[in-house]
Amino acid sequence: MLNLGAKLVDNFLDKKNVQMVPTRDGFGKGLVEAGEKDERVVVLCADLSESTRVHWFAQKFPSRFIQVGVAEQNMATVASGIANYGKIPFIASYAAFSPGRNNEQVRTTISLANLPVKIVGCHAGVSVGPDGATHQQLEDVALMRVQPNMTVVVPCDAVEAQKATVAIAFNNKPSYIRLGREKSQVFTTPETPFEVGRAEILRDGQDVVIVGCGILLYNALAAAEELAKEQIDCMVINSHTVKPLDEKTIIDSAKKCGAVVSVEEHQVNGGLGSAVAECLSRNYPVPQEYIGMQDRFGESGEPDELIEKFGMGIDSIKEAVKKAMKRKK
């Protein structure tokens, strides 16, 4: 049974009942919600309004929407100027282009100036599928979390993406939100707690803790349920905020379980797994295994096939858990 805080769900693995929605859709809805709450919210887009789902905002608030064209570097600097005059700008593009292409402008004009620009990286991860390695951004979390002042959020499903969008709109900080294109499982609810900087324990356990973010968290939960049949009791933590990391929850879970598996659709170097390892190495070192891209680029293919090929599927997570348990012993 999945513990979602305000609601217990015992059928989240029943694919017939699981809704499939891209996290970018949740972002689009959250953006409109934020715009309704505060007229300071404005949106800039690099000629990808429908793909990033900001077209819903543009339709409702046309006077607060700016189409800058294929110019991500310019989009970042324009947004920093707008933020400096009291607005709350969101800049949207594919993650390969923002923050991939405009990282220097994000660093110099947004992070360094500590301005509340919200950077929206869509179509991240290998689940972009046929677009191939050039568009499968796998380094964006590393780029963003290393920048001072930056908040980094990776929602696990469309419901959480909507909540995260509204939350970062009003945190008065530079922020990055990572989104996917492919439809993915919706397994949280409107009642599920969400707070930037606070991880949520979705499943309690005592043998190994799986710390994940993004759409692969569903695979982590599925792996934990299957491992339970083998008498392996896994805790599963939704660490949707990669920065600032909820260190207390991570440390407490490591003390209870004694071994960790990190799960993310990102390079294992520099992402959530690295953040967890850095935290534990300083406070409570335990064996850790890493699920993610193992220092290589992606390739064209169907999303599910690529997730399996690159060792991020359910079976791969189960193997990592067993390996972590052996190292603990």
C-alpha positions as CSV (number, residue, x, y, z in Angstrom):
1,M,0.0,0.0,0.0
2,L,1.3,3.4,-1.0
3,N,1.3,6.1,1.7
4,L,0.5,9.4,0.1
5,G,0.1,11.3,3.3
6,A,-3.5,12.2,3.2
7,K,-4.6,9.2,1.3
8,L,-3.6,5.5,1.2
9,V,-3.6,3.9,-2.3
10,D,-3.4,0.2,-2.7
11,N,-3.9,-0.1,-6.5
12,F,-1.3,2.2,-7.8
13,L,0.4,-0.6,-9.7
14,D,-2.9,-1.6,-11.5
15,K,-2.1,-0.2,-14.9
16,K,-5.7,-0.4,-15.9
17,N,-6.5,2.2,-13.3
18,V,-3.4,4.4,-13.6
19,Q,-3.8,7.7,-15.5
20,M,-1.0,8.5,-17.9
21,V,-0.2,12.3,-18.2
22,P,3.0,14.1,-19.1
23,T,4.5,16.1,-16.3
24,R,4.6,19.1,-18.7
25,D,0.8,19.1,-18.7
26,G,0.8,19.5,-14.9
27,F,3.3,22.4,-15.3
28,G,1.0,24.1,-17.9
29,K,-2.0,23.9,-15.5
30,G,0.1,25.1,-12.6
31,L,1.4,28.1,-14.7
32,V,-2.2,29.2,-15.4
33,E,-3.0,28.8,-11.7
34,A,0.0,30.9,-10.7
35,G,-1.0,33.5,-13.3
36,E,-4.5,33.7,-11.8
37,K,-3.1,34.2,-8.3
38,D,-0.7,37.0,-9.2
39,E,-0.6,39.3,-12.2
40,R,3.2,39.7,-11.8
41,V,3.6,36.2,-13.3
42,V,4.8,36.5,-16.9
43,V,6.0,33.9,-19.4
44,L,8.7,33.9,-22.0
45,C,9.1,31.1,-24.5
46,A,11.7,30.1,-27.2
47,D,9.3,29.2,-30.0
48,L,8.1,26.1,-28.3
49,S,4.9,27.3,-26.6
50,E,2.8,24.2,-27.3
51,S,5.5,21.7,-26.6
52,T,6.2,23.2,-23.3
53,R,2.5,23.8,-22.5
54,V,2.9,27.5,-21.9
55,H,0.3,28.1,-24.8
56,W,-2.4,27.6,-22.2
57,F,-1.0,30.6,-20.3
58,A,-0.6,32.6,-23.5
59,Q,-4.3,32.0,-24.4
60,K,-5.5,33.2,-21.1
61,F,-3.0,36.0,-20.5
62,P,-1.8,37.2,-23.9
63,S,-0.5,40.5,-22.5
64,R,1.8,38.6,-20.1
65,F,3.3,36.3,-22.7
66,I,6.4,37.0,-24.7
67,Q,7.5,34.9,-27.7
68,V,11.3,35.6,-28.0
69,G,11.9,33.1,-30.8
70,V,14.8,30.6,-31.0
71,A,17.0,32.6,-28.7
72,E,17.4,30.9,-25.3
73,Q,20.4,33.1,-24.3
74,N,18.4,36.2,-25.0
75,M,15.4,34.8,-23.2
76,A,17.3,34.3,-20.0
77,T,18.8,37.9,-20.0
78,V,15.4,39.5,-20.9
79,A,13.8,37.5,-18.1
80,S,16.5,38.7,-15.6
81,G,15.7,42.3,-16.5
82,I,12.0,41.7,-16.1
83,A,12.5,40.1,-12.7
84,N,14.7,43.0,-11.6
85,Y,11.7,45.3,-12.1
86,G,9.4,43.2,-9.8
87,K,7.9,40.6,-12.2
88,I,7.9,36.8,-11.8
89,P,9.1,35.5,-15.2
90,F,9.0,31.8,-16.3
91,I,11.3,30.9,-19.2
92,A,10.4,27.8,-21.1
93,S,12.2,25.6,-23.7
94,Y,13.6,22.1,-24.1
95,A,16.0,21.3,-21.3
96,A,18.7,20.7,-23.9
97,F,18.5,24.4,-24.8
98,S,17.5,25.9,-21.4
99,P,19.5,25.4,-19.3
100,G,21.7,23.5,-21.7
101,R,22.4,26.2,-24.3
102,N,22.0,29.3,-22.1
103,N,23.8,28.1,-18.9
104,E,26.2,31.1,-19.0
105,Q,23.4,33.6,-19.1
106,V,21.5,31.8,-16.4
107,R,24.6,31.8,-14.2
108,T,25.5,35.5,-14.8
109,T,22.2,37.3,-15.1
110,I,19.9,35.1,-12.9
111,S,21.8,33.1,-10.3
112,L,24.6,35.6,-9.6
113,A,22.0,38.4,-9.3
114,N,19.7,36.2,-7.2
115,L,16.7,37.1,-9.3
116,P,13.4,35.1,-9.1
117,V,13.4,33.8,-12.7
118,K,11.9,30.3,-13.1
119,I,13.7,28.1,-15.6
120,V,11.5,25.4,-17.2
121,G,13.4,22.5,-18.8
122,C,11.0,20.3,-20.8
123,H,11.6,17.1,-22.7
124,A,14.4,16.0,-20.3
125,G,15.7,12.5,-20.0
126,V,15.9,9.5,-22.4
127,S,12.1,9.3,-22.3
128,V,12.1,11.9,-25.0
129,G,12.6,8.8,-27.1
130,P,13.1,9.2,-30.9
131,D,14.5,12.7,-30.7
132,G,17.8,11.1,-29.8
133,A,20.9,12.0,-27.8
134,T,21.0,15.7,-28.8
135,H,17.6,16.3,-27.3
136,Q,17.8,13.9,-24.4
137,Q,19.1,16.3,-21.8
138,L,20.8,14.3,-19.0
139,E,23.0,16.9,-17.4
140,D,20.6,19.7,-16.5
141,V,20.1,18.9,-12.8
142,A,23.9,18.9,-12.4
143,L,24.2,22.3,-14.2
144,M,21.5,23.9,-12.1
145,R,22.2,22.5,-8.6
146,V,25.8,23.6,-8.7
147,Q,24.8,27.2,-9.1
148,P,24.5,29.2,-5.9
149,N,21.0,30.5,-5.0
150,M,19.3,28.1,-7.4
151,T,16.3,25.8,-6.3
152,V,16.0,22.6,-8.3
153,V,12.7,20.6,-8.4
154,V,12.0,17.3,-10.3
155,P,8.3,16.4,-10.0
156,C,7.4,12.7,-10.1
157,D,4.1,13.1,-11.9
158,A,1.7,15.7,-13.4
159,V,-0.1,16.3,-10.2
160,E,3.1,17.1,-8.4
161,A,4.3,19.2,-11.3
162,Q,1.3,21.5,-11.0
163,K,1.9,21.9,-7.2
164,A,5.7,22.5,-7.8
165,T,5.0,25.2,-10.4
166,V,2.8,27.2,-8.1
167,A,5.2,26.7,-5.2
168,I,8.3,28.0,-7.1
169,A,6.4,30.9,-8.6
170,F,6.2,32.5,-5.2
171,N,9.5,31.4,-3.5
172,N,11.3,34.6,-4.5
173,K,14.3,32.6,-5.7
174,P,15.9,31.5,-9.0
175,S,14.4,28.1,-9.6
176,Y,14.6,25.2,-12.1
177,I,11.9,22.7,-12.7
178,R,12.5,19.6,-14.8
179,L,9.7,18.1,-17.0
180,G,9.2,15.2,-19.4
181,R,7.4,14.9,-22.7
182,E,6.2,11.3,-22.5
183,K,3.0,10.3,-20.7
184,S,3.8,8.9,-17.3
185,Q,2.0,7.4,-14.4
186,V,0.0,9.7,-12.1
187,F,0.3,8.1,-8.7
188,T,0.1,11.1,-6.3
189,T,-3.1,12.9,-5.5
190,P,-4.2,16.5,-4.9
191,E,-4.1,15.7,-1.2
192,T,-0.5,14.4,-1.2
193,P,1.7,16.7,0.8
194,F,4.2,18.8,-1.2
195,E,6.6,21.4,0.0
196,V,9.8,22.6,-1.7
197,G,12.8,21.4,0.3
198,R,10.9,18.6,2.1
199,A,11.1,15.0,0.9
200,E,8.1,12.7,1.4
201,I,8.3,9.1,2.5
202,L,5.9,7.3,0.2
203,R,6.6,3.8,1.5
204,D,8.1,2.8,4.8
205,G,10.7,0.0,5.2
206,Q,13.8,-1.1,7.0
207,D,16.2,-3.0,4.7
208,V,17.1,-0.5,2.0
209,V,16.0,3.1,1.3
210,I,15.3,4.0,-2.4
211,V,15.6,7.8,-2.9
212,G,14.2,8.9,-6.2
213,C,12.9,11.9,-8.2
214,G,11.0,12.4,-11.4
215,I,9.0,9.8,-13.3
216,L,11.3,6.9,-12.4
217,L,9.9,7.1,-8.9
218,Y,7.0,5.0,-10.1
219,N,9.5,2.2,-11.1
220,A,11.0,2.5,-7.7
221,L,7.7,2.0,-6.0
222,A,6.9,-0.9,-8.2
223,A,10.3,-2.5,-7.5
224,A,9.7,-2.1,-3.8
225,E,6.3,-3.8,-4.0
226,E,7.8,-6.8,-5.9
227,L,10.7,-7.0,-3.5
228,A,8.3,-7.2,-0.6
229,K,7.2,-10.6,-2.0
230,E,10.8,-11.7,-1.5
231,Q,10.8,-10.5,2.1
232,I,12.9,-7.4,1.3
233,D,11.4,-4.3,2.9
234,C,12.2,-1.1,1.1
235,M,11.6,2.5,2.2
236,V,10.8,4.8,-0.8
237,I,11.4,8.5,-0.6
238,N,10.3,11.1,-3.1
239,S,13.1,13.6,-3.1
240,H,11.4,15.9,-5.6
241,T,13.6,18.8,-4.4
242,V,17.2,18.1,-5.3
243,K,18.3,21.4,-4.0
244,P,17.8,22.3,-1.2
245,L,18.0,18.6,-0.3
246,D,16.0,17.4,2.7
247,E,19.1,16.2,4.5
248,K,17.4,15.3,7.7
249,T,15.0,12.8,6.0
250,I,17.9,11.3,4.0
251,I,20.1,10.9,7.1
252,D,17.3,9.5,9.2
253,S,16.4,6.9,6.5
254,A,20.0,5.9,6.1
255,K,20.3,5.3,9.8
256,K,17.2,3.2,9.8
257,C,18.0,1.1,6.7
258,G,21.8,1.1,6.4
259,A,21.9,1.2,2.6
260,V,20.7,3.5,-0.2
261,V,19.7,3.2,-3.8
262,S,19.3,6.5,-5.8
263,V,17.0,6.5,-8.8
264,E,16.8,9.3,-11.4
265,E,16.5,9.7,-15.2
266,H,19.7,11.7,-15.3
267,Q,23.5,11.2,-15.3
268,V,24.5,9.4,-12.1
269,N,27.2,12.0,-11.8
270,G,26.0,15.4,-10.5
271,G,22.3,14.6,-10.0
272,L,20.2,13.5,-7.1
273,G,22.4,10.4,-6.4
274,S,25.5,12.7,-6.1
275,A,23.6,15.0,-3.8
276,V,22.5,12.1,-1.6
277,A,26.1,10.7,-1.5
278,E,27.5,14.1,-0.6
279,C,25.0,14.4,2.3
280,L,25.7,11.0,3.7
281,S,29.5,11.1,3.3
282,R,29.5,14.1,5.6
283,N,26.9,12.8,8.1
284,Y,26.3,9.0,8.0
285,P,28.1,7.0,5.3
286,V,26.4,3.8,4.1
287,P,26.6,1.7,0.9
288,Q,24.9,3.3,-2.0
289,E,24.0,2.1,-5.5
290,Y,23.1,4.4,-8.4
291,I,20.3,4.0,-10.9
292,G,20.5,6.5,-13.8
293,M,22.6,7.1,-17.0
294,Q,26.0,5.6,-16.4
295,D,28.3,8.3,-17.9
296,R,27.0,8.0,-21.5
297,F,24.7,9.7,-23.9
298,G,21.3,8.4,-25.0
299,E,20.1,7.3,-28.4
300,S,16.9,7.2,-30.4
301,G,14.3,4.6,-29.5
302,E,10.9,4.2,-27.8
303,P,10.9,5.7,-24.2
304,D,10.1,2.4,-22.4
305,E,12.8,0.5,-24.4
306,L,15.4,3.1,-23.6
307,I,14.6,3.1,-19.9
308,E,15.1,-0.7,-19.9
309,K,18.2,-0.6,-22.1
310,F,20.0,1.9,-19.9
311,G,19.3,0.1,-16.6
312,M,16.5,2.2,-15.2
313,G,13.6,-0.3,-15.3
314,I,12.0,-2.1,-12.4
315,D,14.3,-5.2,-12.6
316,S,17.4,-3.0,-12.6
317,I,16.2,-1.2,-9.5
318,K,15.6,-4.6,-7.8
319,E,19.1,-5.8,-8.6
320,A,20.5,-2.5,-7.2
321,V,18.6,-3.0,-4.0
322,K,19.9,-6.5,-3.5
323,K,23.5,-5.4,-4.3
324,A,23.2,-2.6,-1.7
325,M,21.9,-5.1,0.9
326,K,24.9,-7.4,0.3
327,R,27.3,-4.5,0.7
328,K,25.5,-3.6,4.0
329,K,26.0,-7.1,5.4
